Amino acid sequence: MKVTRILVVLFVLTAVLFSLTACGNGGGSALNPKFQPQVANLADNFQFQSTAVTNVTETLTYKWTNSGIAATVDQATSVTTGQAVIAIKDAAGVQVYSAGLQNNGTFDTATGQTGSWTIIVQLTNYSGTINFRVQKK
């Protein structure tokens, strides 16, 4: 009985920790109910989507594993007001991509170092719908 209770507590703590870290370093969606992005952060495939974002100013940072030396960025975002920018840094911290998310289409990053890349989403008084994907090239 004691072992079962301990396992339940560990499970709950793990779930809470996962939900806090899944939001990115900004913790944005947990603190702002108007902005709840859906993020799929898998090796070689990162996806970010959020609809009906209203007047959000925030920077979210995600670590993403890229086993390649470059990536393809697919952007399909609708900006109503404000600004949304994505920046990507390779495992060495070198910026390999930066663009406004209003630029829809498919774009390539510069080449960089394989490993743990950083994806930064910066929103300034942003309203609209965000949808982008970053995949190993």
N, C-alpha and C positions, 0 to 999 in steps of 0.2 A: 504494500500500500504506500509506504514512504517513497519507494523508488518511482512509482507512478506519479505521485505528487511532484517530485523533483523533476521528472521528465516533462510534465505539463508546464511547470514554471520555466524551465529552460526553453521550451518551444515558444511560449508567449514572449519571453525576452528576445529570442532570436527574431521572431516576427516583427516586434517593435523596432529593433535595431535595423532590420532590413528595410522597413518602410521609411525610416528616417534617412538612411543612406541612399535609397533609390531616388530621392528627390533631387539629388545634386547637393553641392556644397552650400547653395543659397538657402536650402530648406524651403524654397518659395512656395510650393503648392501646399505644404502642410500649414503654412502660416497665412496664406491668402486663398480663401475658398473660391474666389473668382477665377483663379488660375490653377488648373489641375492637369498638368501635362501627362500624357500617356507615353511612357518611355520604354523602349525595348533595347537593352544594352547587351548585345551578344558579341562574342569575338567576331571580328570582321564585318559586323552588321549592326549599325546603330540607327534607331528610328525615334522620332520625336513628333508628337502630334497634340494639338490642343485647339478646341473650338470655343468660340464665344469668349475670348480673352477680352477683358475690359479694363482699360487704363492701368496697366501694370508697368512699374519700373522696377527692374530686378535683373540680377546677373546670376545665371545658373552654370555650374561647372561640372562636367562629367569626365571621368577617366574611361577610356575605350581602348580595347586591345585590337591592334591592327597588325596582322602577321605579314603584311606587305609593306612596300615602300611608298605607296601612294594610295589615294582613295578617290572615289567618285561621289559627288554630292548632288543629290536630287532635291531641288527646292520647289515646293508648290504651296506658297503662302499668300494669303490675302491680307494686306495691310489696310485697315480703315483709317486709323490715325496713329501717330507716333512713329517709332523706329524700332526695327528688329534686326540684329546683326549676329551672324555666326562667325566664330573664329576657331581655327583648328591648329593645334600645335603637335608636332611629332614627339617621339619619346625623348629627344634631346632638348625639348622645349622651344624648338624653332617653329615660328609660325609658317605654316604651309598653305593656309587658306584663310581668307576673310572676305565676307560679302554681306550686303544687305539682303535680308530674306525676301524682299519684294522682287528681287531678280529671280524669276521662275525659270527653271530649266535644269539641265544636267551639266555639271562643271567638274573639272579635275583639280585635285590639290597638286601642289608641287611635290616632288619626291622628298622623302624624309627618312628618318630612322625608324626601323621596325620596333614594335613594342607597345608600351602604354602611351597612347595619344591622349590629348586633352581637347574636349569639345566645349566651347564657351558660347552660351546663348545670352546676349545682352538686349534687354528690352527697356525702352525709354518711352513712358507715357503711351504704351502700345495697346491698341485695340485691333482685333481681327482674328484670323485663324492661322495657326502655324502648322506647317507640315514639311518635314525634311527627313532625308535618309542619307547616311554616310556608309559607304561600303568599300571594302578592300578592292583595289583595282588590280 
